[in-house]
Amino acid sequence: MFKNFEEAKKFIQDNDVKMVDFMMVDLAGRWRHVTIPAARFTEDTMKSGIGFDGSNYGFAPIENSDMVFIPDVSSAWIDPFLEIKTMCMIGDVQVIGHGGEPNRPFDQEPRNVAKRAEEYMRSTGIADKILLGPEYEFYVFDHVDYENKPQGASYHIDTKEAEWNRGLDYEQNLGYKTGYKAGYHAAPPQDVLYDYRSKVTMIMEELGAKVKYHHHEVGGPGQLEIEVEFDELAPQADKTMLAKYIIKNEAIREGHTATFLPKPVYNEAGSGMHVHMILFKDGKPLFYDPSGYSELSKTAMNFIGGLLRHIGALCAITDPTTNSYKRLLPGFEAPVTVGFATANRSAVIRIPAYAKSPDKRRFEIRNVDGTCNPYYAYAAILMAGLDGIKNEIDPVAEGHGPYDFNLYELSDEEKAKISSLPKSLDEALDALEKDHDFLTEGGVFPQRLIDLWIAGKRAEIEKINKVPTPMEFEMYYDL
């Protein structure tokens, strides 16, 4: 939004901005923030930053946990959801130097990891730019409650458009409901969230996250999709955080609740975050070759090869919750097998048939979901692809396709011949423990961060596994 501090300060004064809010990303991928009165926003703020305790963000302490946030004025926007006029900024996190040493970027901080991935890409000479285009799938409900107590555990969700409310008779029921797995491109009056999506789109557009389109998704009880235009890796991760913030807060403002939980509704379509990608060098797209499979170049195929070779480890970062693996099941348009194909949604790497021009020829990775930390996820995707190019990994030679047929319809015997995605977060973490050298290349992912990530996720799994579930009562109570 601004080129320098002077432009930002002038805008604050001319537009009667009262507060300046600084947004930081924790280890899991949640925004946290700290706010100062606008009058306190000075040039020293830009140089010295805002101090905070990084250990409370989930990062491993190094030397000490005192860190500073350095605002990025180019990221500034006016928050449309706050009563007090507030300018928000994201930025970079530094570790405070000691003994006269200057501050240095904190190597575990998500935004710094994303930037290092881009720097590493340029240092290899393979490419100088990657463009990423995510698709945001999410559910919007009218009600959610949940609790976990020693004497009981439960959750309950509801939305007026759900099929389960067809027989609702204790309040007005207008009859237009959306059937199970029948929501794809539903139109009003079934599509009761059309105006909500349009409002979200308008806010995203105004704040710089450009939208390609929005629509109702397959999930009948309120599943939606917003797909955005391409951008470079770190800026796209910034915009992913912003999009999630807008989607959630506009829902709350309208009396709804939005979630990126991959599988919030049993036996319904889950929510992913498919990521499209294209590499460039000197302005030339590197993924196009009219004579290659599906018009993809050798570089593109090797990038795919890297993604597929490392897909198990990637899942630990791109699908980082136990709920993620309740989505990755056959029959719900989610990938379950390690392979690539053209226009095939059952393969983890899908090549869109409609993207024909050289600068748009691309593929998407379909296992990713919206609970990921986008900075880590996008960086890991790039690192896996670059490893494939460097080592000339051929996905065909490795037996990963092309699978130009419905993988869900294979016999059990045929399925056994094809590698599958991890079936649990535990399996994905096992893969990451064995296969992470591609992430630590060039110091992009510090080993300490990988160790911290694995330990933290193992602790989450242990906590969840200790809790009895209603399904266990249904299946085993009478034994």
C-alpha positions in Angstrom: 0.0 0.0 0.0 2.8 2.4 0.9 6.4 2.8 -0.3 7.9 4.2 2.9 7.1 5.4 6.4 6.4 9.0 5.3 3.6 7.8 3.0 2.1 5.7 5.7 2.3 8.5 8.3 0.6 11.0 5.9 -2.2 8.5 5.2 -2.7 8.0 9.0 -3.0 11.7 9.5 -5.1 12.5 6.5 -7.6 9.7 7.2 -7.9 10.0 11.0 -6.5 6.5 11.7 -6.6 5.9 15.4 -4.7 2.6 15.8 -1.9 0.7 14.1 -2.1 -3.0 14.4 0.8 -5.4 13.8 0.0 -8.9 12.6 2.4 -11.8 13.3 2.1 -15.5 12.4 2.6 -18.2 15.0 4.0 -21.7 14.4 0.6 -23.2 13.7 -0.4 -20.5 11.2 -2.6 -18.3 13.3 -2.4 -14.6 13.2 -1.6 -12.8 16.5 -1.5 -9.1 16.9 -0.4 -6.2 19.0 -1.7 -2.6 18.7 -0.3 0.8 19.3 -2.0 4.2 19.1 -1.4 5.8 15.7 0.5 8.7 17.3 3.1 6.2 18.6 3.9 5.0 15.0 7.2 6.6 14.3 10.3 6.1 12.1 11.9 4.4 15.2 9.0 1.8 15.0 10.2 0.9 11.5 13.8 0.6 12.6 13.7 -0.8 16.1 10.4 -2.7 15.8 7.9 -3.9 18.4 9.3 -6.3 21.0 7.4 -9.5 22.0 7.9 -12.9 23.6 8.4 -15.4 20.8 8.2 -18.5 23.0 4.4 -17.9 23.4 4.1 -18.3 19.6 5.2 -21.9 19.7 8.7 -21.4 18.4 11.7 -23.0 20.0 13.6 -20.4 22.1 17.1 -19.6 20.9 19.4 -17.7 23.3 16.3 -16.0 24.7 12.7 -15.6 23.5 12.8 -11.8 23.1 12.1 -10.9 19.5 11.1 -7.8 17.5 8.5 -7.4 14.8 9.6 -5.0 12.0 6.5 -3.7 10.1 6.2 -3.9 6.3 4.4 -0.7 5.3 3.8 -2.1 1.8 1.4 -4.6 3.4 -0.8 -2.0 5.2 -4.6 -2.0 5.0 -7.5 -0.5 6.9 -9.3 -3.2 8.8 -13.0 -3.2 7.7 -14.2 -5.2 10.7 -13.1 -2.9 13.6 -15.2 -0.1 15.1 -12.0 2.0 15.8 -10.3 3.0 12.5 -7.2 0.8 12.5 -4.4 0.3 10.0 -3.0 -3.2 10.0 0.5 -4.4 8.8 2.3 -7.7 8.6 6.0 -7.8 8.7 9.2 -9.7 9.6 10.5 -11.1 12.9 14.0 -10.7 14.1 16.1 -12.1 17.0 17.6 -9.4 19.1 21.4 -9.3 18.8 23.7 -9.4 21.9 27.1 -7.9 22.6 26.8 -5.3 19.9 25.7 -7.8 17.2 22.9 -6.6 15.0 19.4 -8.2 15.0 19.0 -11.0 12.5 16.0 -12.6 10.9 14.5 -15.4 13.1 15.1 -18.5 11.0 12.0 -20.4 12.3 9.5 -17.6 11.6 7.1 -18.5 8.8 7.5 -15.4 6.6 11.3 -15.6 6.8 11.1 -19.3 5.7 9.0 -18.4 2.7 11.4 -15.6 1.7 14.4 -18.0 2.0 12.7 -20.5 -0.2 12.4 -17.9 -3.0 16.0 -16.8 -2.4 17.1 -20.4 -2.7 15.2 -20.9 -5.9 17.0 -17.9 -7.5 20.4 -19.1 -6.2 20.0 -22.4 -8.0 19.6 -20.7 -11.4 16.6 -22.9 -12.2 14.0 -20.1 -12.0 13.7 -16.6 -10.7 10.0 -16.6 -9.9 7.2 -18.9 -8.9 3.6 -18.0 -9.1 1.1 -19.8 -6.9 -2.7 -19.8 -7.1 -4.6 -21.4 -4.2 -8.3 -22.3 -4.1 -9.9 -21.7 -0.7 -12.6 -24.2 0.2 -14.4 -23.8 3.5 -17.7 -24.3 5.3 -20.0 -21.6 6.7 -22.4 -22.7 9.4 -25.1 -20.9 11.4 -24.2 -22.6 14.6 -21.3 -24.6 16.1 -20.8 -25.9 19.7 -18.3 -28.4 21.0 -16.9 -29.5 24.3 -14.5 -32.1 25.7 -15.0 -33.0 29.4 -14.1 -36.1 31.5 -17.8 -37.0 31.5 -18.6 -36.4 27.9 -17.4 -35.1 24.5 -19.6 -33.7 21.8 -19.9 -31.3 18.8 -22.9 -30.0 16.9 -23.1 -27.9 13.8 -26.0 -26.6 11.9 -27.0 -24.5 8.9 -30.4 -23.7 7.5 -29.5 -24.9 4.0 -28.6 -28.4 5.1 -30.6 -31.4 3.9 -31.0 -32.5 7.5 -33.3 -29.5 8.1 -35.8 -30.5 5.4 -38.2 -31.7 8.2 -37.7 -28.7 10.5 -41.2 -27.8 11.8 -40.6 -25.7 15.0 -39.8 -22.6 13.0 -40.5 -21.3 9.5 -39.1 -23.6 6.9 -39.1 -22.4 3.3 -38.2 -25.8 1.8 -35.1 -25.0 -0.3 -32.3 -27.2 1.0 -29.1 -28.4 -0.6 -28.7 -32.2 -0.8 -25.7 -34.2 0.4 -22.7 -33.7 -2.0 -25.1 -31.8 -4.3 -23.9 -28.2 -3.7 -21.6 -27.7 -6.7 -22.5 -24.4 -8.3 -25.9 -24.4 -6.6 -27.9 -21.3 -7.4 -30.2 -19.2 -5.2 -32.5 -19.8 -3.4 -30.5 -23.0 -2.3 -27.3 -20.9 -2.4 -28.2 -18.8 0.6 -24.5 -17.6 1.0 -24.2 -15.9 -2.4 -24.2 -12.3 -1.0 -21.8 -13.3 1.7 -19.3 -14.6 -0.8 -19.7 -11.5 -2.9 -19.1 -9.3 0.1 -15.9 -11.3 1.0 -14.8 -11.0 -2.6 -15.3 -7.2 -2.6 -13.2 -6.8 0.6 -10.5 -9.1 -0.7 -10.3 -7.1 -4.0 -10.2 -3.8 -2.1 -7.3 -5.1 0.1 -5.3 -6.5 -2.8 -6.2 -10.2 -2.8 -7.6 -10.4 -6.3 -10.3 -13.0 -6.8 -10.9 -15.1 -10.0 -14.3 -16.3 -9.0 -16.4 -17.7 -6.2 -19.1 -20.4 -6.0 -20.9 -22.9 -3.8 -18.9 -26.1 -3.5 -19.9 -29.8 -3.5 -20.7 -29.9 0.2 -24.5 -29.3 0.7 -24.4 -27.8 4.2 -22.6 -24.6 3.4 -19.4 -25.5 1.6 -18.0 -22.6 -0.5 -15.0 -21.9 -2.7 -13.1 -18.7 -3.5 -10.2 -19.0 -6.0 -7.7 -16.2 -6.3 -5.3 -14.9 -8.9 -1.6 -15.9 -9.0 1.1 -14.2 -7.0 4.6 -14.9 -5.9 5.3 -17.2 -2.9 5.7 -14.9 0.1 3.1 -12.4 -1.1 0.6 -15.2 -1.8 1.1 -16.5 1.7 0.4 -13.0 3.1 -2.7 -12.9 1.0 -3.8 -16.4 2.2 -3.6 -15.2 5.8 -5.6 -12.1 4.8 -8.2 -14.1 2.9 -8.8 -16.4 5.9 -9.1 -13.4 8.1 -11.7 -11.8 5.8 -13.7 -15.0 5.3 -13.9 -15.6 9.1 -14.7 -12.1 10.2 -17.3 -11.3 7.5 -19.0 -14.6 8.5 -19.1 -13.5 12.1 -20.3 -10.0 11.2 -23.3 -11.7 9.4 -24.1 -14.1 12.2 -22.4 -17.1 10.6 -19.2 -19.0 11.5 -16.6 -20.1 8.9 -14.1 -22.9 9.2 -11.3 -24.3 7.2 -11.5 -27.6 9.1 -10.9 -30.2 6.3 -13.7 -32.6 7.3 -16.3 -30.9 9.6 -19.2 -32.9 8.3 -19.2 -36.7 8.3 -19.9 -38.3 4.9 -19.8 -35.0 3.1 -17.2 -33.4 0.8 -14.1 -32.2 2.7 -12.4 -28.8 2.2 -9.0 -28.6 0.5 -6.8 -25.8 -0.7 -5.6 -26.9 -4.1 -2.5 -24.9 -5.1 -1.7 -24.2 -8.8 1.9 -23.3 -9.7 4.1 -22.0 -12.6 7.9 -21.4 -12.7 9.5 -18.5 -14.7 13.0 -17.4 -15.6 13.7 -14.1 -17.3 10.0 -13.7 -17.9 9.7 -17.0 -19.7 7.4 -19.8 -18.4 9.3 -23.0 -17.7 6.4 -25.5 -17.7 5.3 -25.3 -21.3 6.4 -27.6 -24.1 3.9 -28.3 -27.0 5.6 -31.7 -27.6 5.5 -32.9 -24.0 2.9 -34.9 -22.1 -0.2 -32.7 -21.7 2.0 -29.9 -23.2 4.3 -29.9 -20.1 8.0 -29.5 -20.3 10.7 -31.7 -18.9 11.2 -29.1 -16.1 7.5 -29.4 -15.2 7.6 -33.2 -15.2 10.7 -33.1 -13.0 9.0 -30.6 -10.6 6.0 -33.0 -10.5 8.5 -35.9 -9.8 9.9 -34.0 -6.8 6.5 -33.4 -5.4 5.4 -37.0 -5.7 8.7 -38.4 -4.4 8.4 -36.2 -1.3 4.6 -36.2 -1.0 4.5 -38.2 2.3 6.8 -35.6 4.0 5.0 -32.7 2.4 1.7 -34.0 3.9 3.1 -33.4 7.4 3.3 -29.7 6.5 0.5 -29.2 4.0 -2.0 -31.4 5.9 -1.0 -30.8 9.5 -4.0 -31.9 11.5 -5.5 -35.3 12.4 -8.7 -34.1 10.7 -6.9 -33.6 7.5 -6.8 -37.3 6.9 -10.5 -37.7 7.4 -10.8 -35.7 4.2 -8.3 -37.7 2.1 -10.7 -40.6 1.4 -12.0 -42.1 -1.8 -15.4 -40.9 -3.1 -15.2 -37.3 -2.1 -13.1 -35.7 -4.9 -10.1 -35.8 -2.7 -6.8 -37.4 -3.7 -5.8 -40.7 -2.2 -3.1 -41.9 -4.6 0.4 -40.7 -5.4 0.2 -39.9 -9.1 -0.4 -37.3 -11.8 -2.9 -37.0 -14.6 -4.7 -34.5 -16.9 -8.1 -33.3 -15.8 -8.3 -36.0 -13.2 -9.4 -35.0 -9.7 -8.6 -38.4 -8.2 -4.8 -37.8 -8.7 -2.8 -35.8 -6.2 -1.3 -33.8 -9.1 -3.9 -32.6 -11.6 -3.1 -30.9 -14.9 -6.0 -28.6 -15.8 -7.0 -29.2 -19.4 -8.3 -25.7 -19.8 -5.0 -23.9 -19.2 -3.6 -24.0 -22.7 -1.4 -20.9 -23.3 2.3 -21.1 -22.5 2.2 -18.6 -19.6 -0.7 -20.5 -18.0 0.3 -24.1 -18.6 0.5 -25.6 -15.1 -0.6 -28.2 -12.6 -2.1 -28.2 -9.1 -1.3 -30.2 -6.0 -4.6 -31.3 -4.5 -3.8 -32.7 -1.1 -3.2 -29.4 0.6 -5.8 -28.0 3.0 -6.5 -24.7 4.7 -5.3 -25.7 8.2 -1.7 -25.5 6.9 0.6 -22.6 7.7 0.7 -21.2 4.2 4.3 -19.9 4.5 5.6 -23.3 5.4 3.3 -25.1 3.0 4.2 -23.0 -0.1 7.9 -23.1 0.8 7.9 -26.9 1.2 6.1 -27.3 -2.2 8.7 -25.2 -3.9 11.6 -27.0 -2.2 10.2 -30.5 -3.2 9.7 -29.3 -6.8 13.2 -27.8 -7.1 14.7 -31.1 -5.7 12.9 -32.9 -8.5 14.4 -30.5 -11.1 17.9 -30.7 -9.7 17.8 -34.5 -9.6 15.8 -34.9 -12.8 13.2 -37.1 -11.0 10.9 -38.6 -13.7 7.5 -39.4 -12.2 6.8 -41.8 -15.1 9.9 -43.8 -14.3 9.0 -43.8 -10.6 5.6 -45.4 -11.4 3.5 -42.4 -10.6 1.5 -42.1 -13.8 0.1 -40.6 -15.8 -3.2 -42.0 -14.4 -5.7 -40.8 -17.0 -8.5 -42.9 -15.5 -10.7 -42.8 -12.4 -8.4 -44.1 -9.6 -11.4 -44.7 -7.3 -12.7 -47.4 -9.6 -9.7 -49.6 -9.6 -9.9 -53.1 -8.1 -8.3 -53.7 -4.7 -5.5 -55.6 -6.5 -4.8 -52.7 -8.9 -5.0 -50.2 -6.0 -2.3 -52.2 -4.1 0.1 -51.5 -6.9 -0.2 -47.7 -6.6 1.4 -45.7 -3.8 -1.1 -43.9 -1.6 -0.9 -40.8 0.5 -0.4 -41.1 4.2 -3.6 -42.3 5.9 -2.9 -40.4 9.2 -0.9 -37.5 10.5 1.3 -40.1 12.3 2.3 -41.7 8.9 3.0 -38.2 7.5 5.3 -37.3 10.4 7.1 -40.7 10.0 7.7 -39.7 6.4 9.0 -36.3 7.3 11.4 -37.7 9.9 12.9 -39.9 7.2 12.7 -37.4 4.3 13.5 -33.8 5.0 16.9 -33.1 3.5 15.2 -31.4 0.5 13.7 -28.9 3.0 17.0 -28.0 4.7 18.8 -27.3 1.4 20.1 -23.7 1.5 19.1 -23.4 5.1 15.5 -22.8 4.1 13.9 -25.0 6.8 16.2 -25.1 9.9 16.6 -28.6 11.3 15.4 -27.1 14.7 12.1 -26.0 13.1 11.5 -29.5 11.6 12.2 -31.2 14.9 10.0 -28.7 16.7 7.2 -29.3 14.2 7.3 -33.0 14.5 7.4 -32.9 18.3 4.5 -30.5 18.5 2.4 -32.6 16.1 3.2 -35.8 17.9 2.0 -34.1 21.1 -1.3 -33.1 19.4 -1.9 -36.7 18.2 -1.2 -38.0 21.7 -3.7 -35.6 23.2 -6.4 -36.5 20.7 -5.8 -40.2 21.0 -6.5 -40.1 24.7 -10.1 -38.8 24.3 -13.0 -41.3 23.9 -15.2 -40.4 21.0 -19.0 -40.9 20.4 -18.2 -43.3 17.6 -16.3 -45.6 20.0 -19.4 -45.7 22.2 -21.6 -46.6 19.2 -19.3 -49.3 18.0 -17.9 -50.8 21.2 -20.1 -49.9 24.2 -22.0 -53.2 24.2 -19.0 -55.5 23.8 
